Amino acid sequence: MPKVLVSDKLSPTAVQIFKDNGVEVDYLPDLGKDKEKFLEAIGQYDGLAIRSASKVTEKIIAAATNLKVIGRAGIGVDNVDIPAATKKGIIVMNTPFGNSITTAEHAIAMMFALARQLPEADASTRASKWEKNRFMGVEVTNKTLGLIGAGNIGSIVADRAVGLKMKVVAYDPFLTPERAQTMGVEKVELDDLLARADFITLHTPLIDATRNILNAETLAKTKKGVRIINCARGGLIDEDALYQALKSGQVAGAALDVFLQEPAENNPLFELPNVICTPHLGASTTEAQENVALQVAEQISAYLMTGEITNALNFPSISAEEAPLLTPGSSSPKPSAPLPASSLKRPLPASRSSSRAVSPNSTPSR
Ligand SMILES: NC(=O)c1ccc[n+]([C@@H]2O[C@H](COP(=O)([O-])OP(=O)(O)OC[C@H]3O[C@@H](n4cnc5c(N)ncnc54)[C@H](O)[C@@H]3O)[C@@H](O)[C@H]2O)c1
């Protein structure tokens, strides 16, 4: 029976899923934080389920003599040395869709918070100031929302914004006209979006093409008084340029869940009253945490029991039917040995080689 270690805090339902799937599981939610004990224990496990606290370094991977799969409940895998895992033939999976709705809802919450200056109005009221005239807001109805990135999260934001009677214009080079039509958004070029949007919300990965996509030059092309929301990745906005644009009034307000440096502690943007900040809370709801935990337990179990690969970052997806054909030297569908590192070096198909796990235009799986 394959054995899995859960070394971070994960829902009890996830632990039950492992058991129901015939996988032995050790739930040791504090082990990942204790480097020495983690190193000592890892050798006995076939699978590892983590969140962000366990650091799966090269050293841990070297000691993981039986490990075949690492599953991250969530998206970010900065805490896993993927090249080291790949060299050893260990599959690294994440759960890219479990928190899409939650993150989209955070972006919408940030938009309303900006429109009505909710954090400042709250602080002022608690300070017994009752400043009714100071907090004149704006409606979102009939306003234009500029969506940069129309993938899993962006498309949910668009759906909610359309429901709020907003006009949505989307810039995403991979968005097809058909998909734009289904989403009820207008596909536009970036300059057009910048010129027309009352609110701009970012939902792209951080890659070379998107780094500082909002910078001094692009911010200068925005409608004066635009409000900007970033619940995607720090680094998509040039923070110095945003600071200047907020000071000058070119940008009326910004709501940021993500920062260039995280944890963000001494960010100059904190000085500005027209900035709303949250500490990377995009995925932080009970529903999202439960979703990603269940999803990772299902994915790890499926790989260990049938060889099925889903949402791997270093290997293409393989169905349970295809898996036995690819498992070297075995008629059993079970991945009794890790897949050879050479097979993990196969180039990923285009649709999975970026940080996107599915075609940007596919319907999000919830
Ligand atoms: N704040 C949080 O806690 C939190 C939670 C989940 C996801 N995220 C982040 O949200 C972002 C979006 O996630 P997702 O699941 O929707 O990803 P996704 O891959 O489904 O969508 C990203 C979209 O960006 C588009 N894109 C790629 N290059 C682009 C470019 N140059 N210009 C414009 N669009 C481009 C892609 O075509 C795709 O449609 C990611 O950066 C992800 O890491 C943040």
The ligand as a Tripos MOL2 file, in Angstrom:
@<TRIPOS>MOLECULE
LIG
   44    48     1     0     0
SMALL
NO_CHARGES

@<TRIPOS>ATOM
      1 N1         -3.8960   36.5240   -4.9040 N.am      1 LIG1
      2 C1         -3.9070   35.2070   -4.7990 C.2       1 LIG1
      3 O1         -3.9170   34.6520   -3.7120 O.2       1 LIG1
      4 C2         -3.9870   34.3740   -6.0450 C.ar      1 LIG1
      5 C3         -4.7050   33.1720   -6.0240 C.ar      1 LIG1
      6 C4         -4.7910   32.4270   -7.1930 C.ar      1 LIG1
      7 C5         -4.1440   32.8620   -8.3430 C.ar      1 LIG1
      8 N2         -3.4300   34.0180   -8.3170 N.ar      1 LIG1
      9 C6         -2.7700   34.5090   -9.5390 C.3       1 LIG1
     10 O2         -3.7800   34.9820  -10.4260 O.3       1 LIG1
     11 C7         -3.2600   34.9780  -11.7520 C.3       1 LIG1
     12 C8         -4.2770   34.4010  -12.7100 C.3       1 LIG1
     13 O3         -4.5330   33.0440  -12.3700 O.3       1 LIG1
     14 P1         -5.4550   32.1340  -13.3120 P.3       1 LIG1
     15 O4         -5.6950   30.8680  -12.5770 O.co2     1 LIG1
     16 O5         -6.5810   32.9090  -13.8440 O.co2     1 LIG1
     17 O6         -4.4310   31.8500  -14.4830 O.3       1 LIG1
     18 P2         -4.7750   31.4020  -15.9880 P.3       1 LIG1
     19 O7         -3.5360   30.7940  -16.4970 O.co2     1 LIG1
     20 O8         -6.0450   30.6270  -16.0330 O.co2     1 LIG1
     21 O9         -5.0540   32.7940  -16.7280 O.3       1 LIG1
     22 C9         -4.0410   33.6930  -17.0390 C.3       1 LIG1
     23 C10        -4.4460   34.3990  -18.2980 C.3       1 LIG1
     24 O10        -3.4270   35.3590  -18.6090 O.3       1 LIG1
     25 C11        -3.3290   35.3800  -20.0240 C.3       1 LIG1
     26 N3         -2.0720   35.9680  -20.4600 N.ar      1 LIG1
     27 C12        -0.8880   35.3550  -20.6590 C.ar      1 LIG1
     28 N4          0.0210   36.2530  -21.1080 N.ar      1 LIG1
     29 C13        -0.6220   37.4310  -21.1810 C.ar      1 LIG1
     30 C14        -0.2340   38.7380  -21.5900 C.ar      1 LIG1
     31 N5          1.0180   38.9880  -22.0120 N.pl3     1 LIG1
     32 N6         -1.1450   39.7280  -21.5290 N.ar      1 LIG1
     33 C15        -2.4140   39.4920  -21.1190 C.ar      1 LIG1
     34 N7         -2.8500   38.2710  -20.7560 N.ar      1 LIG1
     35 C16        -1.9550   37.2630  -20.7850 C.ar      1 LIG1
     36 C17        -3.4450   33.9250  -20.4170 C.3       1 LIG1
     37 O11        -3.7800   33.8030  -21.7910 O.3       1 LIG1
     38 C18        -4.5510   33.4630  -19.5020 C.3       1 LIG1
     39 O12        -5.8070   33.5920  -20.1200 O.3       1 LIG1
     40 C19        -1.9490   34.1930  -11.6760 C.3       1 LIG1
     41 O13        -0.8790   35.1100  -11.6320 O.3       1 LIG1
     42 C20        -2.0470   33.4610  -10.3610 C.3       1 LIG1
     43 O14        -0.7900   33.1550   -9.8450 O.3       1 LIG1
     44 C21        -3.3530   34.7910   -7.2070 C.ar      1 LIG1
@<TRIPOS>BOND
     1     1     2 1
     2     2     3 2
     3     2     4 1
     4     4     5 ar
     5     4    44 ar
     6     5     6 ar
     7     6     7 ar
     8     7     8 ar
     9     8     9 1
    10     8    44 ar
    11     9    10 1
    12     9    42 1
    13    10    11 1
    14    11    12 1
    15    11    40 1
    16    12    13 1
    17    13    14 1
    18    14    15 2
    19    14    16 1
    20    14    17 1
    21    17    18 1
    22    18    19 2
    23    18    20 1
    24    18    21 1
    25    21    22 1
    26    22    23 1
    27    23    24 1
    28    23    38 1
    29    24    25 1
    30    25    26 1
    31    25    36 1
    32    26    27 ar
    33    26    35 ar
    34    27    28 ar
    35    28    29 ar
    36    29    30 ar
    37    29    35 ar
    38    30    31 1
    39    30    32 ar
    40    32    33 ar
    41    33    34 ar
    42    34    35 ar
    43    36    37 1
    44    36    38 1
    45    38    39 1
    46    40    41 1
    47    40    42 1
    48    42    43 1
@<TRIPOS>SUBSTRUCTURE
     1 LIG1         1 GROUP 0 **** ****
